[in-house]
């Protein structure tokens, strides 16, 4: 076990939370992460209420350990999905993409532990004032939708930690145990991991999308749709079309119309690598396989311990040299 405020608060073995990635994070992935000691999240952003209810109930059949739901507050079915979450007594909810001021009291009244994803220290403070139990400080290295300020994880995490007293999870650019060690060294209580879990056997994304993640390099993901809702994508025909529209001065409404309501599904779930959204973080270049979740979790823990041992060894060596 790796004990932090996060493991105690969430009742998990390791301070590792799987991101609630749309079209990738169904019950199978969430349960697999929870079964191996982390916290799995069902991604409600790509689900209508009936589908979300099914995945919550399915996750309960697959694991008796804690799991949660990621609820993007600006998505079409957000209010209906919030009702399902409360009715199903989901114990942990991570909200994102919106203001948590209205939803947090409703969830807290239902006995739910609430986190919110933030991109600035100022937003983190507002989340604390809204009553959340913790925040996710997500740097712009992260895949999917991002903050407009382009703060890196290395800068954002300590800034958020200084701004709030509640637990902080670091997110964005984390795919290895060594990176988790770096996040905890900054003062984070744990990490949230997305892209690495998208490239696993249990993730619900299309096999072609998973292969695209494996083949991509660290320079192959780009922050796109900056005039609308910033999102980090792998390069493809759709991304280049959006970039050309932005460069030509197209209005925000035209760019959002290009995005449409089905691009995420088309790319990540249906496997159209040319015309769909392929959301991925910069760490995509560090991923070269599609293993089961248990292997990813074991690698995280082993890599974390190796990184800590290496640093301890360097510190001991430096202390010995200083005494000579």
C-alpha positions in Angstrom: 0.0 0.0 0.0 1.0 3.6 -0.5 -0.8 5.7 2.1 -1.8 9.3 1.4 -4.8 11.4 2.2 -6.3 10.2 -1.1 -6.1 6.5 -0.2 -7.7 7.2 3.2 -10.4 9.4 1.8 -11.4 7.0 -1.1 -10.7 3.7 0.6 -8.2 2.5 -2.0 -4.9 0.8 -1.9 -2.8 3.0 -4.2 -3.2 6.8 -4.9 -4.1 6.2 -8.5 -7.3 7.3 -10.1 -8.3 6.4 -13.6 -9.6 9.3 -15.6 -13.2 9.2 -16.8 -12.5 9.3 -20.5 -15.5 9.5 -22.8 -16.0 6.4 -25.0 -13.1 4.7 -23.2 -14.2 4.4 -19.6 -17.0 1.8 -19.2 -17.7 -0.5 -16.3 -15.1 -3.0 -17.4 -12.2 -0.6 -17.2 -13.4 1.1 -14.0 -13.9 -2.2 -12.2 -10.5 -3.5 -13.4 -8.7 -0.4 -12.0 -10.6 -0.7 -8.7 -9.9 -4.4 -8.4 -6.2 -3.8 -8.7 -6.1 -1.2 -5.9 -6.8 2.1 -7.6 -10.0 4.0 -8.2 -11.8 3.3 -11.4 -14.2 5.9 -12.9 -17.1 5.4 -15.3 -17.0 8.2 -17.9 -20.6 9.6 -18.0 -19.8 12.1 -20.6 -20.6 9.7 -23.4 -23.6 8.1 -21.8 -27.3 8.7 -21.6 -29.0 8.0 -18.3 -30.0 4.4 -19.1 -26.5 3.6 -20.3 -24.9 5.2 -17.2 -27.3 3.2 -14.9 -26.3 0.0 -16.7 -22.6 0.7 -16.3 -22.9 1.5 -12.6 -24.8 -1.7 -12.0 -22.4 -3.7 -14.1 -19.4 -2.2 -12.2 -21.0 -3.4 -8.9 -21.2 -6.9 -10.3 -17.5 -6.8 -11.3 -16.0 -5.4 -8.2 -16.9 -4.9 -4.5 -14.2 -2.2 -4.2 -14.8 1.5 -4.4 -15.4 3.0 -7.8 -16.9 6.3 -9.0 -18.3 8.2 -11.9 -16.8 11.2 -13.8 -19.6 13.7 -14.6 -18.9 16.5 -17.1 -21.3 19.2 -16.0 -21.7 20.9 -19.4 -22.6 17.7 -21.3 -26.1 17.2 -22.7 -27.3 14.6 -20.2 -25.6 16.1 -17.1 -28.7 16.8 -15.0 -30.3 13.5 -15.8 -27.1 11.6 -15.2 -26.7 13.4 -11.8 -30.1 12.1 -10.9 -29.1 8.5 -11.8 -25.8 8.8 -9.8 -27.8 9.9 -6.7 -30.4 7.2 -7.2 -27.8 4.5 -7.6 -25.9 5.8 -4.5 -22.6 6.1 -6.3 -20.1 6.7 -3.4 -17.5 8.9 -5.3 -18.1 11.4 -8.1 -15.5 13.4 -10.0 -17.1 16.4 -11.7 -15.5 18.4 -14.5 -16.2 20.9 -17.4 -18.4 23.2 -15.5 -19.1 25.0 -12.2 -19.4 22.6 -9.2 -21.2 25.1 -7.0 -24.7 23.8 -7.8 -24.1 20.1 -8.0 -21.7 19.7 -5.0 -24.4 20.3 -2.3 -26.7 17.8 -4.0 -24.1 15.1 -4.1 -22.9 15.8 -0.6 -26.4 15.6 0.7 -26.5 12.1 -0.9 -23.4 11.1 1.0 -21.1 11.3 -2.0 -17.4 12.1 -1.9 -16.9 14.8 -4.5 -13.8 15.9 -6.5 -13.7 18.5 -9.3 -11.1 18.8 -12.1 -9.4 22.2 -12.2 -7.0 24.0 -14.5 -6.0 27.0 -12.4 -5.4 27.7 -8.7 -8.2 30.3 -8.7 -10.7 27.6 -9.8 -9.4 25.2 -7.2 -10.1 27.8 -4.5 -13.7 28.2 -5.8 -14.1 24.4 -5.7 -13.0 24.3 -2.1 -15.5 27.1 -1.3 -18.2 25.1 -3.0 -17.5 22.2 -0.6 -15.7 19.6 -2.7 -13.6 17.0 -0.9 -10.7 17.3 -3.2 -9.5 18.6 -6.6 -7.7 17.3 -9.6 -5.1 19.8 -10.8 -4.9 18.9 -14.5 -2.1 20.4 -16.6 -2.4 21.1 -20.3 -0.3 18.0 -21.2 -3.5 16.0 -20.5 -5.6 14.5 -23.3 -9.2 15.5 -23.9 -10.6 18.8 -22.9 -8.2 21.3 -21.3 -8.0 24.7 -19.6 -7.3 27.7 -21.8 -4.3 28.9 -19.7 -2.0 26.1 -20.8 -0.5 25.7 -17.3 1.8 22.7 -17.2 1.3 20.0 -14.5 4.8 20.8 -13.0 3.7 24.4 -12.4 0.0 23.9 -11.7 0.2 21.3 -9.0 2.3 23.2 -6.5 0.3 26.3 -7.2 -3.0 24.5 -6.4 -1.5 22.9 -3.3 -0.5 26.4 -2.0 -4.0 27.7 -2.8 -6.2 25.0 -1.0 -6.1 22.8 2.0 -8.1 19.9 0.6 -6.4 16.8 -1.1 -5.0 17.4 -4.6 -4.6 14.9 -7.4 -2.1 15.6 -10.1 -3.1 14.9 -13.7 -1.7 15.6 -17.2 1.5 13.9 -18.4 1.4 11.0 -16.0 1.8 7.5 -17.4 4.6 5.9 -15.3 5.4 5.2 -11.7 8.4 7.6 -11.9 6.0 10.4 -13.0 3.7 9.5 -10.1 6.7 9.8 -7.7 7.4 13.3 -9.2 3.8 14.3 -8.6 4.0 13.2 -5.0 7.3 14.9 -4.6 5.6 18.2 -5.6 3.1 17.6 -2.7 0.2 15.9 -4.5 -1.8 13.3 -2.6 -2.1 11.1 -5.7 -2.5 11.1 -9.5 -5.2 10.8 -12.0 -4.2 8.9 -15.2 -6.0 8.9 -18.5 -4.2 8.1 -21.7 -2.3 5.1 -20.2 -5.5 3.5 -19.2 -7.1 4.2 -22.6 -4.5 1.8 -24.1 -5.5 -1.2 -22.1 -7.4 -4.3 -22.9 -10.4 -3.4 -20.7 -10.8 0.1 -22.1 -13.9 0.4 -24.3 -12.3 2.4 -27.1 -12.0 0.9 -30.6 -9.0 -1.3 -31.3 -7.9 1.0 -34.1 -7.9 3.9 -31.7 -5.8 1.9 -29.2 -3.3 1.1 -32.0 -3.1 4.8 -32.9 -2.1 5.5 -29.3 0.6 2.9 -29.4 2.0 4.2 -32.7 2.0 7.9 -31.7 5.0 9.8 -30.6 5.3 12.5 -27.9 5.1 15.2 -30.6 1.9 13.8 -32.1 -0.8 15.4 -29.8 -1.9 19.0 -30.2 -4.1 21.4 -28.2 -6.9 22.2 -30.6 -10.2 24.2 -30.8 -8.7 27.0 -28.7 -11.5 29.3 -29.8 -14.1 26.8 -28.6 -13.5 24.2 -25.9 -9.7 23.4 -26.0 -9.1 19.7 -26.5 -5.8 17.8 -27.0 -6.0 15.5 -30.0 -3.8 13.2 -32.1 -3.1 14.6 -35.5 -5.5 13.5 -38.3 -7.6 14.9 -41.1 -10.2 16.3 -38.7 -7.7 18.1 -36.5 -6.0 19.7 -39.5 -9.4 20.8 -40.8 -10.1 22.5 -37.5 -6.7 24.1 -37.4 -7.2 25.5 -40.9 -10.5 27.0 -39.9 -9.0 28.6 -36.9 -6.1 30.0 -38.9 -8.5 31.5 -41.5 -10.4 33.4 -38.7 -13.6 31.2 -38.7 -16.0 32.2 -35.9 -16.3 30.1 -32.8 -19.8 28.9 -33.8 -18.5 27.5 -37.1 -15.7 25.7 -35.3 -18.1 24.2 -32.8 -20.4 23.1 -35.6 -17.4 21.3 -37.2 -16.9 19.5 -33.9 -20.5 18.4 -33.8 -21.9 15.9 -31.3 -20.5 12.7 -32.8 -16.8 13.3 -33.4 -15.6 11.7 -30.2 -17.7 8.6 -30.8 -16.6 8.4 -34.4 -12.9 8.5 -33.6 -12.4 6.7 -30.3 -15.4 4.3 -30.2 -16.0 3.6 -33.9 -12.4 3.8 -35.0 -12.6 6.3 -37.8 -9.0 7.6 -37.5 -9.4 10.2 -40.2 -12.6 12.0 -39.4 -13.1 11.5 -35.6 -11.6 13.1 -32.5 -8.7 11.1 -31.2 -8.2 12.4 -27.7 -4.7 11.7 -26.2 -2.2 13.3 -23.9 1.4 14.1 -24.5 2.4 10.9 -22.7 1.0 8.9 -25.7 4.6 8.7 -26.9 5.6 6.8 -23.8 3.0 4.0 -24.5 4.0 1.1 -26.6 1.6 -1.7 -25.7 -2.0 -2.6 -24.9 -1.8 -4.6 -21.7 -4.4 -5.6 -19.1 -5.1 -3.1 -16.4 -3.4 -5.3 -13.8 -0.1 -5.0 -15.6 -0.4 -1.2 -15.8 -1.1 -1.0 -12.1 1.8 -3.3 -11.2 4.2 -1.2 -13.4 3.0 2.0 -11.8 3.7 0.7 -8.3 7.0 -0.9 -9.2 8.1 2.2 -11.1 7.2 4.4 -8.2 9.2 2.4 -5.7 12.2 2.2 -8.1 12.1 6.0 -8.5 12.0 6.6 -4.8 14.8 4.1 -4.1 16.9 5.7 -6.8 16.5 9.2 -5.3 17.1 7.8 -1.8 20.3 6.2 -3.1 21.4 9.5 -4.7 20.7 11.3 -1.4 22.7 8.8 0.6 25.6 9.0 -1.8 25.6 12.8 -1.6 25.5 12.7 2.2 28.5 10.3 2.3 30.4 12.5 -0.1 29.8 15.5 2.0 31.1 13.9 5.1 34.5 13.1 3.5 
